[in-house]
């Protein structure tokens, strides 16, 4: 009589992709339904400054023109879209559990952040260093959208293998870059469009389209939503982690009143940074 073979199963878990939602996309008419559907297939990250905007919806409902960026549609239509989106975001935030939505963010500290399981909380400090360094490059303006784009860029660089999901406003000339790229250009970070025949772009975009199809987003594309992908390469960003360790070492020196070593010039984490985007 043959010996019985025990049943066994092999489970292979594929790590979810991570994307940072461009704030101009999040505040568009497509932003909220896109985020709700994307979270079924991706880990979606939202910039901290966007939460600050959503924490003050009444203020921005009275001044929606502050949040309007880019061209394309008439400004009045874009203003109405922002007002409608703010109302929907306010409602959804009260009705949904972010853990179930796979929506994450970095707040004003580790306790105010919502991170996926297994991600080291040190990412908060790396993000703070990158965001502060990029803030030094931005024009001196209190406008919320540049600050939200700053947070988006810092998030995409400090997270492992993340990309920015952005969009191309309707009515713009062919080849026009996303609004976030224009803002980064003002910070000295050039953004180049990846050629359509680039083999890496073709493979990645095919995979991302499959993810979007699985999330049921085809109808939004057919409705006129023009998505784009932005990658930021910042070779000096890895120094942000070392900078955090040096900061802790300096705190130890002060604690024991030991003479501090002569510090070198601060590292520009965004030196030689470049962006690469393509329409999806």
C-alpha positions as CSV (number, residue, x, y, z in Angstrom):
1,X,0.0,0.0,0.0
2,X,1.6,3.3,-1.1
3,X,2.4,5.8,1.7
4,X,0.1,8.7,1.9
5,X,1.6,12.0,0.8
6,X,0.6,14.9,3.0
7,X,-1.1,17.8,1.3
8,X,1.0,21.0,1.1
9,X,0.6,24.5,-0.3
10,X,3.2,27.0,-1.6
11,X,2.2,30.6,-1.1
12,X,4.1,33.3,-3.0
13,X,3.5,36.8,-1.8
14,X,4.3,39.6,-4.3
15,X,5.2,42.9,-2.8
16,X,2.8,45.7,-3.7
17,X,4.1,48.6,-5.7
18,X,4.2,52.0,-4.0
19,X,3.2,55.2,-5.6
20,X,3.0,58.7,-4.3
21,X,-0.1,60.6,-5.5
22,X,0.7,63.9,-7.1
23,X,-1.3,66.6,-5.2
24,X,-2.5,68.2,-8.4
25,X,-3.9,64.9,-9.4
26,X,-5.3,64.2,-5.9
27,X,-7.2,67.5,-6.0
28,X,-8.6,66.9,-9.5
29,X,-12.1,65.4,-10.2
30,X,-10.5,62.1,-10.8
31,X,-8.2,62.2,-7.7
32,X,-10.4,60.6,-5.0
33,X,-12.0,57.8,-7.1
34,X,-8.5,57.1,-8.5
35,X,-7.0,56.8,-5.0
36,X,-9.9,54.5,-3.8
37,X,-9.3,52.1,-6.7
38,X,-5.5,52.3,-6.8
39,X,-5.4,51.2,-3.2
40,X,-6.8,47.9,-4.2
41,X,-3.5,47.1,-6.1
42,X,-0.9,49.6,-4.8
43,X,0.4,51.1,-1.6
44,X,-0.7,54.7,-2.1
45,X,1.2,57.5,-0.3
46,X,-0.1,61.0,0.2
47,X,2.0,64.1,0.8
48,X,1.9,65.6,4.2
49,X,1.1,69.1,2.9
50,X,-2.0,67.6,1.2
51,X,-3.3,66.5,4.6
52,X,-2.6,70.1,5.9
53,X,-4.8,71.3,3.0
54,X,-7.5,68.8,3.8
55,X,-7.4,69.8,7.5
56,X,-8.4,73.3,6.4
57,X,-11.0,72.6,3.8
58,X,-13.2,75.5,4.9
59,X,-10.4,78.0,4.3
60,X,-9.6,76.6,0.9
61,X,-13.3,76.3,-0.1
62,X,-13.5,80.0,0.2
63,X,-10.2,80.4,-1.7
64,X,-10.1,77.5,-4.2
65,X,-8.1,79.5,-6.7
66,X,-5.1,79.0,-4.5
67,X,-5.1,75.3,-5.3
68,X,-5.6,75.6,-9.1
69,X,-2.5,74.8,-11.2
70,X,-1.8,74.2,-14.8
71,X,-3.7,75.1,-17.9
72,X,-6.0,73.2,-20.1
73,X,-9.6,73.6,-18.9
74,X,-11.0,77.1,-18.2
75,X,-9.9,78.3,-14.8
76,X,-13.5,78.5,-13.6
77,X,-14.0,74.8,-14.4
78,X,-10.8,73.9,-12.5
79,X,-11.9,75.9,-9.5
80,X,-15.2,74.2,-9.4
81,X,-13.5,70.8,-9.6
82,X,-11.2,71.7,-6.7
83,X,-14.2,72.7,-4.6
84,X,-16.1,69.5,-5.3
85,X,-13.0,67.4,-4.7
86,X,-12.4,69.1,-1.3
87,X,-15.9,68.2,-0.2
88,X,-15.5,64.6,-1.2
89,X,-12.1,64.2,0.5
90,X,-13.5,65.6,3.7
91,X,-16.4,63.1,3.6
92,X,-14.2,60.1,2.7
93,X,-11.6,60.8,5.4
94,X,-14.3,60.5,8.1
95,X,-15.9,57.4,6.7
96,X,-12.9,55.2,5.9
97,X,-10.1,53.4,7.7
98,X,-6.7,54.2,6.1
99,X,-5.3,50.8,6.9
100,X,-8.0,49.1,4.8
101,X,-7.4,51.6,2.0
102,X,-3.6,51.0,2.0
103,X,-3.1,54.7,2.1
104,X,0.0,55.9,4.0
105,X,1.6,59.2,4.9
106,X,4.4,60.7,6.9
107,X,3.2,63.2,9.5
108,X,4.9,65.8,11.7
109,X,6.7,62.9,13.5
110,X,6.6,59.1,13.8
111,X,3.5,59.1,16.0
112,X,1.6,61.2,13.5
113,X,2.6,59.1,10.6
114,X,0.8,56.0,9.2
115,X,3.4,53.6,7.8
116,X,2.9,50.1,6.2
117,X,3.9,47.2,8.4
118,X,7.6,46.4,8.2
119,X,8.8,49.9,7.1
120,X,11.5,51.3,9.4
121,X,10.4,54.5,11.2
122,X,13.8,56.0,10.3
123,X,12.1,56.8,7.0
124,X,10.5,59.7,8.8
125,X,13.8,61.3,9.5
126,X,15.1,60.7,6.0
127,X,12.0,62.3,4.6
128,X,12.4,65.3,6.9
129,X,16.0,65.9,5.8
130,X,15.1,65.6,2.1
131,X,12.0,67.8,2.4
132,X,13.9,70.5,4.3
133,X,16.7,70.4,1.7
134,X,14.3,70.7,-1.2
135,X,12.5,73.5,0.6
136,X,15.7,75.6,0.4
137,X,15.5,75.4,-3.4
138,X,11.9,76.5,-3.7
139,X,10.9,80.1,-4.5
140,X,10.0,82.0,-1.3
141,X,6.3,81.7,-1.5
142,X,3.5,80.6,0.9
143,X,1.5,78.8,-1.8
144,X,0.4,75.3,-0.7
145,X,0.9,73.5,-4.0
146,X,4.6,74.0,-4.3
147,X,5.0,72.8,-0.7
148,X,2.8,69.7,-1.5
149,X,4.9,68.9,-4.6
150,X,8.0,69.3,-2.4
151,X,6.6,66.7,0.0
152,X,5.7,64.4,-2.9
153,X,9.2,64.6,-4.3
154,X,10.8,63.9,-1.0
155,X,8.5,60.9,-0.3
156,X,9.2,59.4,-3.7
157,X,13.0,59.6,-3.1
158,X,13.1,58.3,0.5
159,X,10.7,55.4,0.0
160,X,12.1,52.2,-1.6
161,X,11.2,51.8,-5.2
162,X,8.4,54.4,-5.3
163,X,7.2,56.5,-8.2
164,X,5.0,59.5,-8.5
165,X,1.6,59.0,-10.2
166,X,0.8,62.3,-11.9
167,X,-1.3,63.5,-14.8
168,X,-1.3,65.7,-17.9
169,X,-4.0,68.4,-17.8
170,X,-6.3,68.3,-20.8
171,X,-5.9,71.0,-23.4
172,X,-2.1,71.2,-23.0
173,X,0.1,70.9,-26.2
174,X,1.5,67.5,-27.0
175,X,4.7,66.8,-25.1
176,X,3.9,69.2,-22.3
177,X,5.2,68.0,-18.9
178,X,3.1,67.5,-15.8
179,X,2.7,70.5,-13.5
180,X,4.8,68.9,-10.8
181,X,7.7,68.8,-13.3
182,X,7.4,72.6,-13.9
183,X,7.6,73.1,-10.1
184,X,10.7,70.9,-9.8
185,X,12.3,72.8,-12.7
186,X,11.9,75.9,-10.6
187,X,13.9,74.1,-7.9
188,X,16.8,73.4,-10.3
189,X,15.7,69.7,-10.9
190,X,15.4,69.1,-14.6
191,X,12.7,66.6,-15.7
192,X,13.1,64.8,-19.0
193,X,10.4,62.9,-21.0
194,X,11.5,59.3,-21.5
195,X,11.3,58.3,-25.2
196,X,8.3,56.1,-26.1
197,X,10.7,53.5,-27.7
198,X,12.8,53.1,-24.5
199,X,12.7,49.4,-23.6
200,X,12.7,50.0,-19.8
201,X,9.8,52.5,-20.2
202,X,7.8,50.0,-22.4
203,X,8.2,47.2,-19.9
204,X,7.3,49.3,-16.8
205,X,4.4,51.0,-18.4
206,X,3.0,47.6,-19.6
207,X,3.2,46.3,-16.0
208,X,1.6,49.4,-14.6
209,X,-1.2,49.3,-17.1
210,X,-2.0,45.7,-16.0
211,X,-2.2,47.0,-12.4
212,X,-4.6,49.8,-13.4
213,X,-6.7,47.4,-15.4
214,X,-6.9,45.1,-12.4
215,X,-8.0,48.0,-10.3
216,X,-10.8,48.8,-12.7
217,X,-9.5,52.2,-13.9
218,X,-10.1,51.8,-17.6
219,X,-13.3,53.9,-17.5
220,X,-11.4,56.9,-16.0
221,X,-8.8,56.7,-18.8
222,X,-11.6,56.6,-21.4
223,X,-13.2,59.6,-19.6
224,X,-10.2,61.7,-20.5
225,X,-7.8,61.1,-17.6
226,X,-4.2,61.3,-18.9
227,X,-2.0,59.6,-16.3
228,X,1.8,60.0,-16.3
229,X,4.6,58.4,-14.3
230,X,7.4,60.4,-12.7
231,X,10.6,58.9,-11.3
232,X,13.1,61.0,-9.4
233,X,16.8,60.0,-9.3
234,X,18.7,61.8,-6.5
235,X,22.1,60.2,-6.1
236,X,23.0,62.3,-3.0
237,X,19.8,61.4,-1.2
238,X,21.5,58.4,0.4
239,X,23.6,60.8,2.5
240,X,20.4,61.9,4.3
241,X,20.6,58.7,6.5
242,X,24.2,59.4,7.3
243,X,23.3,63.0,8.1
244,X,20.7,61.8,10.6
245,X,23.3,59.6,12.3
246,X,25.7,62.6,12.6
247,X,22.9,64.7,14.1
248,X,22.4,62.1,16.8
249,X,26.1,61.9,17.4
250,X,26.2,65.7,17.9
251,X,23.4,65.4,20.4
252,X,25.5,62.9,22.3
253,X,28.5,65.3,22.3
254,X,26.3,68.1,23.7
255,X,24.9,65.8,26.4
256,X,28.4,65.2,27.7
257,X,29.7,68.7,27.0
258,X,32.4,67.4,24.7
259,X,33.9,69.7,22.2
260,X,32.2,69.2,18.8
261,X,34.4,68.4,15.8
262,X,34.6,70.9,13.0
263,X,31.5,70.3,10.8
264,X,31.8,70.3,7.1
265,X,29.5,72.2,4.7
266,X,26.0,70.7,4.7
267,X,25.3,68.1,2.0
268,X,22.9,69.2,-0.8
269,X,20.8,66.0,-1.0
270,X,19.3,67.2,-4.3
271,X,22.5,67.9,-6.1
272,X,22.5,66.3,-9.5
273,X,18.9,65.2,-9.0
274,X,16.9,64.6,-12.2
275,X,13.3,63.6,-13.0
276,X,12.2,61.2,-15.7
277,X,8.5,61.1,-16.8
278,X,6.4,59.4,-19.4
279,X,2.6,59.4,-20.3
280,X,1.0,56.2,-19.1
